[in-house]
Amino acid sequence: MDAEVVNESDWLSPTSIRRAHDRIRGYVRRTPLLRSKAISESARAEVRLKAEHLQHTGSFKVRGAFNRLLAIDPRSVTEVVTASSGNHGQAVAYAARALGIKPTVVLPENAAPIKVEAARAYGATLEFSGTTSAQRLARAKSLAHAQRPFIAPYDDYLVMAGQGTVGLEILGQFAEVEVVVVPIGGGGLISGIAVAIKCSAPHVRVIGVEPEGAAKVSASLAQGRPMVLTSTASIADGLKALTPGELTWPFITQFVDEVVTVSDEEIADTVRFLAERAKQVVEPSGAAALAYVIGPKKPCAGKKVVAVLSGGNIDWATLATL
Ligand SMILES: *Cc1c(COP(=O)(O)O)cnc(C)c1O
C-alpha cells in the first residue's frame, strides 16, 4: 500500500512515522543512547542503550500518546478514555493534560501503587476494574463514545507510528548499528521500530524479546497465526499481553527478524546490573531486551547493538526484592 495515498490513522508506514516525529518533537524527549563499558563487556558486543526510561513519564509510551492525541480535533473531542496496567495510562494522562484534554484511566484493582499515584498526579480520573486486560478493556470501551474516544495502548496505527519514532532516533544517533533489540508486549513498540528501521536500513537485524511466561508472539510464530495464551506470569508487567495485537501482528511477521524469550531471573539480574553497574533505574519490562543481549548465549557478540530500555517505573520496595 502506498503511504502517500493512505490516511495516517489507517496504516503504519515510514511516512507516518516521520510525520509522527515532526508532530511530537516539541512534546517528547530525544532520549540519549547511553554507553556502559560494563554492559558492553558483559555482552561481548558494542552495546548502546536507548534510554526511554528517561522519557517523560518514564516510558516511551508518551510518543504514541502524543501522536494519537495530537490527531484529535479539539473542537469535537475534549475527553479521552484508556485502559492500562500503568505506563500507557500515565502517558495518555500526561499527554492529555498537556493538550487540554480530560483523561479517564481504567486501572486493574491490583495496579502497582507507584503507577496509580502517578496517573492520579497527572490529573486523570481513575476507574478500577478487575485484574485482567479483558476486564479493563471492556470497562474502558463502555465509557467511550464519539466525544470521548478510547485510546488503545498498541492496536492503533497512530500509536504505533509514535512508538516508531524511537527507531528513527536510533538510526540518527548510531548509523552503524547492526542489531536493535526491543521488548514486546502487544507489539506497538516493535512494530513502529521495525518499520522505521527495516524500510531505511534493511540490513539491521530487529530482534523482539518476550518473557518466557508471556511468550505470545513466539507461540504465534510457531503456529503461523496469532495465538491467545490462557494465562501469563512474569515480573515484566508491561509485556504480559495474552496475544499479539491484531494490527501489530502483520508488521511483526513482516519486519521482525527473530523473536526470543528471557526468564524472569535473567530480567531481574539485568535490572540489578543496570542499577549497580550503569547507574540506571529500569523496570523489568524495560530491562528484557538487554537481558537477552547480556544473557548466557552472548547472542550479539562482536556486533554493534542497541537495546531499548523501554521504561523505568519501578518503586524502591519492588526494586529491593529483585
Ligand atoms: C508498554 C511497554 C512495553 C511493551 O510495548 P508494546 O507496544 O505493548 O509492545 C515495553 N516496556 C515498557 C516499559 C512498557 O511500558
The ligand as a MOL file (V3000), in Angstrom:
LIG
                    3D

  0  0  0     0  0            999 V3000
M  V30 BEGIN CTAB
M  V30 COUNTS 15 15 0 0 0
M  V30 BEGIN ATOM
M  V30 1 C 4.1470 -0.9930 27.1000 0
M  V30 2 C 5.5370 -1.3320 27.4220 0
M  V30 3 C 6.2670 -2.2570 26.6530 0
M  V30 4 C 5.6510 -3.0410 25.5120 0
M  V30 5 O 5.1760 -2.2210 24.4640 0
M  V30 6 P 4.1310 -2.8060 23.4020 0
M  V30 7 O 3.9120 -1.6900 22.4550 0
M  V30 8 O 2.8910 -3.1810 24.1650 0
M  V30 9 O 4.7640 -3.9960 22.7920 0
M  V30 10 C 7.5880 -2.4780 26.9800 0
M  V30 11 N 8.1750 -1.8470 28.0190 0
M  V30 12 C 7.5140 -0.9600 28.7780 0
M  V30 13 C 8.2310 -0.3180 29.9000 0
M  V30 14 C 6.1740 -0.6650 28.5050 0
M  V30 15 O 5.5230 0.2180 29.2700 0
M  V30 END ATOM
M  V30 BEGIN BOND
M  V30 1 1 1 2
M  V30 2 1 2 3
M  V30 3 2 2 14
M  V30 4 1 3 4
M  V30 5 2 3 10
M  V30 6 1 4 5
M  V30 7 1 5 6
M  V30 8 2 6 7
M  V30 9 1 6 8
M  V30 10 1 6 9
M  V30 11 1 10 11
M  V30 12 2 11 12
M  V30 13 1 12 13
M  V30 14 1 12 14
M  V30 15 1 14 15
M  V30 END BOND
M  V30 END CTAB
M  END
